[in-house]
Amino acid sequence: MAVLLGEEGHRVTLLEQGATISPTLHGFCRQGVYFDTGLHYLGAAGKGELLERVLTRLGVYESLRLHPMGPCFDTYRAVGEPGRHADYRVGREAFEEGLIEAFPREGEAIRRFCAMVGGTFPGLAEDLFAKADPLADLVSLVAPPTLADYLRELTDDPRLRRVLSAPAVLHGTPPDQVPVRFHAMVAGSFMQSAHYVEGGGRALAAAFGERLKRLGVTLRCGARVTALELSPAGAMRGLRLADGSRVEATRCIVTAHPRLLLDWVPEGALSRGFVRRQRRMADSISANVVYGIAAGGLPALRGRNLILDPGTDTGTDWHWPYFLSACQVPEGDPVGFSLILAGSGKEIPSRTNASIDPRPDGYMVSKCEAMGRAEAFLRAHCQDELGAFSLVEGATELTFRDYTNSPAGGLYGIRHTTKAWGHTPDTGIEGLFLSGQAVMAPGVLGAIMAAFITCGRMSGCGVTARIAR
Ligand SMILES: Cc1cc2nc3c(=O)[nH]c(=O)nc-3n(C[C@H](O)[C@H](O)[C@H](O)COP(=O)(O)OP(=O)(O)OC[C@H]3O[C@@H](n4cnc5c(N)ncnc54)[C@H](O)[C@@H]3O)c2cc1C
């Protein structure tokens, strides 16, 4: 967003509460090993594909080194049923083949599913950029049926339904709520291609940081916004920061969680409809995450993630799968890995007022217990891939809540459901807009698409030319 505005000659200041820009992407080091926090791989970043084109258009692609994941970028495994697994392979035909190998009797259903996904992405995503008002098309993305309803109609095999639902971890809305086309757009970007960034999310954040500096954008980290100031006529006038200072601005684009606006603007400034919608909207899943180091390297996770389904039955109950990925490196085998255990969502309600420093009594105990459970799971189910390993760090739902300032610790902002529509940049306040993955679509591609859409909305024109330029 800041790149697009900087390019248009606006005087832009980026305010970030964290110590670096894009802290979600930034990752961290332990024992000399780098761990990614908010980036494992990218869909549709191959030559000529959508993400590659937008990153090029934004002037950051040339600073990045992207490498393809392996031909099988994700493997689904039902941990309760040893030997039952399915490969997600790159490219529509290979993707179909991988699934048909696992479900030889379900060829027809798999072909229909892949045709639906392939017909949604990249076509629909590219169309969005070609429209003067892409929001109308975004509405079509959240039309029924839900993924769960679509799959029930597609196949009687509950195992296949779970395999086709598992990539819901990439957007964080459960299958019985997520619109099937929305799911298809996210899953379809990876079906097209899967790449990792050399140097991880930190390298991506650095590439954006350099580009912003070249454009003369002012970067202010450690700048926590606490309120927005409006003119007597109700238009954007400035922002107040936690250190007591203020920043003048007649236009403000919020990429933080949209519900924060309810605390930031004076009462009555937002329409009742907007407030009601924000209160009603649920967040995408949160998670506990553990980070570890494998003493002998991770050849089995080179270029491939494992999606581990802890469901032990073959019924229709939905269990969020766990996501095991290595911190990919171009030479040799990776050694660092993380396991994302999609959250139960129970921690935050029970610790609503928990502070970040100090953490409340009992927090470290429950964090250690959660890490212990994750370790036991890895030793029971992933010993072949990990060999000898030790866990070196952990993050909880509270970590995500506090470090991203997302009220429920959601990994990808709000939930996108067939019932709740929250994807518009408009707030009803003159000069105040929403953007980012928190409101529109998950992931790096979702956040960048959101930037183009918000930018188009602000200047009242289409966005195609912005990409083509
Ligand atoms: C565990 C995890 C794994 C992920 N894996 C992938 C992946 O493999 N591939 C992929 O494409 N994407 C992935 N993502 C998503 C990806 O990280 C995001 O799409 C990306 O960070 C861009 O998001 P954004 O800029 O819209 O939002 P954010 O990165 O959340 O930016 C919003 C910013 O607002 C700041 N903020 C909040 N409140 C305030 C305030 N009061 N004042 C000032 N600043 C404030 C926050 O600190 C934050 O930096 C993952 C995310 C998570 C959490």
The ligand as an SDF file (V2000), in Angstrom:
LIG
                    3D

 53 58  0  0  0  0  0  0  0  0999 V2000
    1.8360  -18.1510   11.5050 C   0  0  0  0  0  0  0  0  0  0  0  0
    1.6300  -17.4850   10.1790 C   0  0  0  0  0  0  0  0  0  0  0  0
    2.0330  -18.1430    9.0160 C   0  0  0  0  0  0  0  0  0  0  0  0
    1.8520  -17.5370    7.7690 C   0  0  0  0  0  0  0  0  0  0  0  0
    2.2960  -18.1880    6.6470 N   0  0  0  0  0  0  0  0  0  0  0  0
    2.1590  -17.5830    5.4430 C   0  0  0  0  0  0  0  0  0  0  0  0
    2.6530  -18.2210    4.2620 C   0  0  0  0  0  0  0  0  0  0  0  0
    3.2380  -19.2980    4.2980 O   0  0  0  0  0  0  0  0  0  0  0  0
    2.4670  -17.5910    3.0680 N   0  0  0  0  0  0  0  0  0  0  0  0
    1.8340  -16.3610    2.9740 C   0  0  0  0  0  0  0  0  0  0  0  0
    1.6830  -15.8260    1.8610 O   0  0  0  0  0  0  0  0  0  0  0  0
    1.3810  -15.7370    4.0880 N   0  0  0  0  0  0  0  0  0  0  0  0
    1.5130  -16.3060    5.3100 C   0  0  0  0  0  0  0  0  0  0  0  0
    1.0600  -15.6630    6.4280 N   0  0  0  0  0  0  0  0  0  0  0  0
    0.3950  -14.3590    6.2770 C   0  0  0  0  0  0  0  0  0  0  0  0
    1.4040  -13.2230    6.0640 C   0  0  0  0  0  0  0  0  0  0  0  0
    2.2860  -13.1910    7.1560 O   0  0  0  0  0  0  0  0  0  0  0  0
    0.6610  -11.8710    5.9190 C   0  0  0  0  0  0  0  0  0  0  0  0
   -0.1440  -11.9530    4.7840 O   0  0  0  0  0  0  0  0  0  0  0  0
    1.6380  -10.7190    5.7900 C   0  0  0  0  0  0  0  0  0  0  0  0
    2.2630  -10.5100    7.0370 O   0  0  0  0  0  0  0  0  0  0  0  0
    1.0450   -9.3890    5.3290 C   0  0  0  0  0  0  0  0  0  0  0  0
    0.0160   -9.0140    6.1270 O   0  0  0  0  0  0  0  0  0  0  0  0
   -0.4820   -7.5140    6.3250 P   0  0  0  0  0  0  0  0  0  0  0  0
    0.5690   -6.5270    5.9990 O   0  0  0  0  0  0  0  0  0  0  0  0
   -1.7920   -7.3550    5.6750 O   0  0  0  0  0  0  0  0  0  0  0  0
   -0.7880   -7.5310    7.9050 O   0  0  0  0  0  0  0  0  0  0  0  0
    0.2090   -7.5330    9.1070 P   0  0  0  0  0  0  0  0  0  0  0  0
    1.5240   -8.1200    8.7750 O   0  0  0  0  0  0  0  0  0  0  0  0
   -0.5270   -8.0880   10.2710 O   0  0  0  0  0  0  0  0  0  0  0  0
    0.4150   -5.9450    9.3070 O   0  0  0  0  0  0  0  0  0  0  0  0
   -0.3990   -5.1490   10.1090 C   0  0  0  0  0  0  0  0  0  0  0  0
    0.5420   -4.3770   11.0150 C   0  0  0  0  0  0  0  0  0  0  0  0
   -0.1750   -3.4730   11.8090 O   0  0  0  0  0  0  0  0  0  0  0  0
    0.5790   -3.3110   12.9810 C   0  0  0  0  0  0  0  0  0  0  0  0
   -0.2690   -2.6860   14.0110 N   0  0  0  0  0  0  0  0  0  0  0  0
   -1.3280   -3.2220   14.6530 C   0  0  0  0  0  0  0  0  0  0  0  0
   -1.8290   -2.3360   15.5290 N   0  0  0  0  0  0  0  0  0  0  0  0
   -1.0670   -1.2160   15.4290 C   0  0  0  0  0  0  0  0  0  0  0  0
   -1.0920    0.0410   16.0990 C   0  0  0  0  0  0  0  0  0  0  0  0
   -1.9820    0.3220   17.0510 N   0  0  0  0  0  0  0  0  0  0  0  0
   -0.1730    0.9670   15.7470 N   0  0  0  0  0  0  0  0  0  0  0  0
    0.7700    0.6980   14.7950 C   0  0  0  0  0  0  0  0  0  0  0  0
    0.8390   -0.4850   14.1550 N   0  0  0  0  0  0  0  0  0  0  0  0
   -0.0800   -1.4250   14.4590 C   0  0  0  0  0  0  0  0  0  0  0  0
    0.9830   -4.7190   13.3540 C   0  0  0  0  0  0  0  0  0  0  0  0
    2.1000   -4.7350   14.2290 O   0  0  0  0  0  0  0  0  0  0  0  0
    1.2930   -5.3030   11.9940 C   0  0  0  0  0  0  0  0  0  0  0  0
    2.6550   -5.2630   11.6870 O   0  0  0  0  0  0  0  0  0  0  0  0
    1.2350  -16.2450    7.6780 C   0  0  0  0  0  0  0  0  0  0  0  0
    0.8500  -15.5760    8.8500 C   0  0  0  0  0  0  0  0  0  0  0  0
    1.0500  -16.1750   10.0940 C   0  0  0  0  0  0  0  0  0  0  0  0
    0.6360  -15.4140   11.3280 C   0  0  0  0  0  0  0  0  0  0  0  0
  1  2  1  0
  2  3  1  0
  2 52  2  0
  3  4  2  0
  4  5  1  0
  4 50  1  0
  5  6  2  0
  6  7  1  0
  6 13  1  0
  7  8  2  0
  7  9  1  0
  9 10  1  0
 10 11  2  0
 10 12  1  0
 12 13  2  0
 13 14  1  0
 14 15  1  0
 14 50  1  0
 15 16  1  0
 16 17  1  0
 16 18  1  0
 18 19  1  0
 18 20  1  0
 20 21  1  0
 20 22  1  0
 22 23  1  0
 23 24  1  0
 24 25  2  0
 24 26  1  0
 24 27  1  0
 27 28  1  0
 28 29  2  0
 28 30  1  0
 28 31  1  0
 31 32  1  0
 32 33  1  0
 33 34  1  0
 33 48  1  0
 34 35  1  0
 35 36  1  0
 35 46  1  0
 36 37  1  0
 36 45  1  0
 37 38  2  0
 38 39  1  0
 39 40  1  0
 39 45  2  0
 40 41  1  0
 40 42  2  0
 42 43  1  0
 43 44  2  0
 44 45  1  0
 46 47  1  0
 46 48  1  0
 48 49  1  0
 50 51  2  0
 51 52  1  0
 52 53  1  0
M  END
$$$$
